[in-house]
């Protein structure tokens, strides 16, 4: 009997390279003009948050490699690899090329794994990607030239692995505004997509993932017609802390979860969703 194919799908999103609270590899090399008509290469000074994010990412990639063993890893980046220049504050550099170099260095550790033979980049928010997914498209070209691995870029992916169908995009439902409502919008959003598929006499996706909200939420949604259909829906965590704007939008959320989601797919079935995540409390503790 032929052994069923085992594939690991790694899902990352919202690294916001170029922001002082976004992911920045210590191996990043930038350039600046020095005295006497010289060009100096330098590593940007990491913030404490960036050092922590880098440590988490390194641990997650090690966990991913251990999980995969010798099996294939397919990487999906769900958008916003850079911060962009629409909000010119708290930036490592306002130069677009510097942000792309930071994002390039961020991607190398995972895409350089020997059992990662291909990757897919989903376009994110226009103001964070220099418009029309320009950051993802440019980054994919840079990495393909460096690693000689194919990287495809799109806004919205419907990807199938041995019949296991994944619906992947950057924008989607919010996580919920109350603890007891957390995941409710994600469930309704997924139900709507599944029902629309069934009305069109098309099988609904087995897995749905979105990014953008820098929070982690996961739900399992079922629908029925002649049979029962099940879809795992996930809002993926980011690799970025929250700035002033995010604090306002999130209404002073005090918990931050960052990390990677990895799907273990065997024979066209989801065996397990592995969550390589860490959660911290953002509040300052004061003893009185």
C-alpha positions in Angstrom: 0.0 0.0 0.0 1.3 3.4 -1.0 2.0 5.7 2.0 -0.2 8.8 1.9 1.6 12.1 1.2 2.3 14.2 4.2 2.6 18.0 3.6 3.1 20.8 6.2 1.6 24.2 5.3 3.2 27.1 7.1 1.1 30.3 7.5 2.6 33.6 8.4 1.3 37.1 8.1 1.7 40.8 9.1 5.4 41.0 9.7 5.4 44.8 9.0 9.2 45.0 8.3 10.4 48.5 8.5 8.3 49.4 11.6 10.2 49.6 14.9 7.7 47.1 16.4 7.7 44.8 13.4 9.9 41.8 12.6 13.5 42.6 11.7 16.1 39.9 11.2 19.4 40.7 12.9 21.0 39.7 9.6 19.4 42.6 7.8 22.0 44.6 5.9 21.3 48.2 4.9 23.4 50.9 3.3 24.1 54.6 4.1 26.4 57.2 2.7 29.5 57.8 4.9 32.3 60.4 4.8 34.8 60.7 2.1 32.5 59.4 -0.6 32.0 56.0 1.0 29.1 53.7 1.2 28.7 52.0 4.6 26.9 48.7 5.2 25.2 48.4 8.6 22.7 46.3 10.6 19.8 48.4 11.9 19.6 48.7 15.7 16.9 46.3 17.0 14.4 47.5 19.5 13.6 45.2 22.5 10.3 44.2 20.8 12.1 43.3 17.6 14.6 41.2 19.6 11.7 39.3 21.2 9.9 38.8 17.9 13.1 37.5 16.4 13.5 35.0 19.2 9.9 33.8 18.9 10.3 33.4 15.1 13.6 31.5 15.4 11.9 29.1 17.9 8.9 28.7 15.6 11.0 27.9 12.5 12.9 25.3 14.6 9.5 23.8 15.7 8.3 23.8 12.0 11.4 22.0 10.9 11.0 19.4 13.6 7.4 18.9 12.8 8.0 18.4 9.1 11.0 16.1 9.3 11.8 15.2 5.7 8.3 16.0 4.4 7.6 19.0 2.1 6.8 22.4 3.6 4.7 24.8 1.6 4.9 28.4 2.8 2.0 30.9 2.5 2.6 34.5 3.5 -0.7 36.2 3.9 0.4 39.8 3.4 1.8 43.0 4.8 5.5 42.0 4.8 6.4 45.7 5.2 4.9 48.7 7.0 4.8 51.0 3.9 5.1 54.8 4.0 1.5 55.8 4.3 2.0 56.2 8.1 5.4 57.9 8.4 6.0 57.2 12.1 7.9 54.7 14.2 9.8 53.5 11.1 13.3 52.0 10.9 13.6 53.8 7.6 11.3 55.7 5.3 13.2 54.4 2.2 11.1 51.8 0.4 14.2 49.9 -0.6 15.2 49.5 3.0 11.8 48.1 4.0 12.1 45.6 1.2 15.6 44.6 2.3 14.3 44.1 5.9 11.4 41.9 4.5 13.9 40.0 2.3 16.0 39.2 5.3 12.9 38.2 7.3 11.9 35.6 4.7 15.3 34.0 4.2 15.3 31.8 7.4 12.0 30.0 6.5 12.3 29.9 2.7 15.9 28.6 2.9 14.8 25.4 4.7 15.7 22.5 2.3 12.2 21.0 2.3 10.6 24.3 1.3 10.6 24.1 -2.4 7.9 26.7 -3.2 6.0 29.5 -1.6 3.0 31.7 -2.2 2.6 35.3 -1.2 -0.8 36.8 -0.8 -1.1 40.6 -1.3 -2.1 42.5 1.8 -3.3 46.1 2.6 -2.5 48.6 -0.1 -1.2 51.3 2.3 1.3 48.8 3.8 2.5 47.4 0.5 3.2 50.5 -1.6 -0.1 50.0 -3.5 -1.5 47.0 -5.5 0.6 44.4 -3.7 3.8 46.0 -4.9 5.8 44.9 -1.9 4.8 41.2 -2.2 5.5 41.2 -5.9 8.9 42.8 -5.6 9.8 40.7 -2.6 8.9 37.5 -4.5 11.2 38.5 -7.4 14.1 39.2 -5.1 13.7 35.9 -3.2 13.2 33.9 -6.4 16.4 35.3 -7.8 18.3 34.6 -4.5 16.9 31.1 -3.7 15.9 29.7 -7.1 12.6 28.6 -5.7 9.2 29.5 -7.3 7.1 32.1 -5.5 3.7 33.0 -6.8 1.8 36.2 -5.8 -1.9 36.7 -5.7 -4.7 38.5 -3.9 -6.8 35.5 -3.0 -5.8 31.8 -3.2 -7.9 28.7 -3.5 -5.2 26.0 -3.0 -5.8 22.3 -3.1 -3.5 19.6 -1.7 -4.6 16.1 -2.6 -8.2 17.3 -2.4 -7.8 19.4 0.8 -9.0 22.9 -0.2 -7.7 26.0 1.5 -9.2 29.5 1.0 -6.5 32.1 1.8 -6.6 35.9 1.8 -5.4 38.8 3.8 -8.6 40.7 4.6 -11.5 39.0 6.4 -13.6 39.2 9.5 -12.5 40.9 12.8 -11.9 38.7 15.9 -14.8 40.1 17.9 -15.3 43.0 20.2 -16.2 41.1 23.4 -14.6 38.1 25.0 -17.9 36.1 24.8 -18.3 37.1 21.1 -14.8 36.1 20.1 -14.9 34.1 16.9 -18.6 34.8 16.3 -18.0 37.0 13.2 -15.4 34.5 11.9 -18.0 31.7 12.2 -20.7 33.7 10.4 -18.3 34.8 7.7 -17.2 31.2 7.2 -20.8 29.9 7.2 -21.7 32.4 4.5 -18.9 31.2 2.3 -19.8 27.6 2.9 -23.5 28.2 2.2 -22.7 30.1 -1.0 -20.5 27.2 -2.2 -23.3 24.7 -1.5 -25.9 26.8 -3.3 -23.6 26.8 -6.3 -23.2 23.0 -6.0 -19.5 23.4 -5.2 -17.8 21.8 -2.2 -16.9 24.4 0.5 -13.3 24.8 1.5 -11.8 22.6 4.2 -9.8 25.4 5.6 -10.0 29.2 5.6 -7.3 31.6 6.8 -7.2 35.4 7.0 -4.7 37.9 8.5 -4.8 41.7 9.0 -6.1 41.9 12.6 -2.9 40.8 14.4 -4.9 38.5 16.6 -5.3 34.7 16.8 -8.8 33.2 16.5 -9.7 29.7 15.3 -13.1 28.0 14.9 -14.5 24.9 13.4 -17.7 25.5 11.3 -20.0 22.8 10.0 -22.8 22.9 7.4 -25.2 20.3 6.2 -27.1 19.3 3.1 -26.9 15.7 1.9 -23.8 15.4 4.0 -21.9 17.2 6.7 -19.2 19.6 5.7 -16.5 20.9 8.0 -14.2 23.9 7.7 -11.5 25.0 10.0 -11.4 28.9 10.0 -8.4 30.8 11.4 -7.4 34.4 11.8 -3.6 34.1 11.9 -1.5 35.9 14.4 1.1 38.5 13.3 4.8 39.0 13.9 4.3 42.6 15.0 3.4 44.5 18.2 0.9 47.3 18.4 1.5 51.0 17.9 -0.6 54.0 18.9 -3.0 53.5 16.0 -3.5 49.8 16.7 -4.1 50.5 20.4 -6.9 52.9 19.4 -8.5 50.5 16.9 -8.2 47.5 19.3 -9.6 49.6 22.2 -6.5 49.1 24.4 -6.3 45.3 24.0 -3.9 44.1 26.6 -2.9 40.7 25.2 -0.7 40.2 22.2 -0.3 36.9 20.4 2.3 36.4 17.8 3.5 33.4 15.8 2.9 30.9 13.0 0.2 28.4 12.1 1.2 25.1 10.6 -1.2 22.6 9.0 -0.3 18.9 9.0 -2.0 17.4 6.0 -1.8 13.7 5.4 -3.6 12.0 2.4 -5.7 15.1 1.7 -6.9 15.4 5.3 -6.1 17.9 8.1 -4.5 15.8 10.9 -3.8 18.8 13.1 -3.5 22.5 13.2 -0.3 23.3 15.0 -0.1 26.7 16.7 3.4 28.0 17.3 2.4 31.1 19.2 3.3 33.1 22.2 1.0 35.5 24.1 2.2 38.4 26.3 0.5 40.9 28.5 1.2 44.5 27.3 0.2 46.3 30.5 2.8 47.9 32.7 2.6 46.4 36.2 2.7 48.9 39.1 3.0 48.0 42.8 1.5 50.6 45.1 
